[in-house]
Amino acid sequence: MLDALLFGSPDRVPLAPGGGRESTRARWHAEGLPREVSPGGIAEVAYRLCGGALPWPGGGPGFGVDHRMRPMFEEKVLEVRPDSQVVQDWKGNVCEIGLEFSPLYLRQAIDFVTRRWIKCPIESRSDWAGMSWRYDPDDPARLPADPERLGESLRERNHYISWNLHGPFWQLREWCGFEGLCLLLVDDPAFVREMCAFWGEYVARLLANAFRHLVPDEIHVSEDMAFKAHSMISPAMTREFLKPCYDLWHGLLRDAGVPVYAVDSDGCVEELIPLWIEAGFDACDPVEVAAHNDIVAYRRRYGHDMAYRGGVDKRAMARGGEALEREIERIAPVVEDGGYVPGCDHGIPSDVSWANFVETTRLLARVTGWL
């Protein structure tokens, strides 16, 4: 993985076609995927069905770093309606979801859940004190039990360890709601800067504590700050409000020796990639094709300044056949050029059949050196 993302010379590029959530896996089980296969073992099963015989890379113990609020809000159902329910999630949001879900679906990416936001935990400065105390970077419960021993045991590991963190946009959106955050950016920018600075320093202190015990292979920042054709806020706002966090974390992890600094955002990231490169990010994902991202054009434009993961159109996976073959042919030159681990450009939806997932795995195995 490191050689692939850092434009080295790997023996083969990691085979990572993607994974399905609950509804997708239900379809795959009905179409031939053995029910005893865990979500983490699905790609290997597909690879073996394609005739793949190479050893599958093993995993290993992780080193969890918990950056979420502590304590969390109580997850509960507030009201049951004829066709929906109003719930409070672990972040303090009140929202409306379908009756087939529970509040747990809002804490874990079990399946795709459409929701209607009703109330967010921070609607004004008066709410801030009730939130900020939940983030103590020195709380020992944020690191594993006996972190020194675990870190020592993982220093000679052969498996990849990545720590995922919320970026400033993601975190402020969780506190304020998307609409609320966008209004604050205009109506009270000083408050937004205050929250961004708090989040940047909090994460930096938490990482510094963790780095005393282990240096991971990657820090992965979740942002989700783009629509289908543009970023959710302007590049100028991104530079003003978010980049100070990115810069702070970049300096810290480079000093610690973390090899990969990566960022995730759904939507069209064309306006964001130059800023991310400037902030020191090495890789981004998932490069959604339906959002007008063109990984081939990005490689021509930005060269080896940015690596990618994802980038395979989920719609082509659903169609299969010639459409899928053309999609893999489209991204093959970027795979060959390096700095790219191809796979589905987000969670795989349930319109992708098990047969088409296996075929996607076969085609990706060919271009990545597994077949």
Secondary structure, DSSP 8 states (H G I E B T S, - for coil): -HHHHTT---SS-------B-HHHHHHHHHTT--TT--GGGHHHHHHHHTT--S-------------S-SS----EEEEE-SSEEEEE-TTS-EEEEETT--GGGGTS-SS----EEEE-S-SSGGGTHHHHTT--TT-GGGS-SSHHHHHHHHTT-SS--EEEEE-HHHHHHHHH-HHHHHHHHHH-HHHHHHHHHHHHHHHHHHHHHHHTT---SEEEEE---B-SSSBSS-HHHIIIIIHHHHHHHHHHHHHHT-SEEEEE--S--TTTHHHHHHTT--EEE---GGGT--HHHHHHHHGGG-EEEEEE-HHHHHH-HHHHHHHHHHHHHHHHHSSEEEEESSSB-TTS-HHHHHHHHHHHHHHHT--
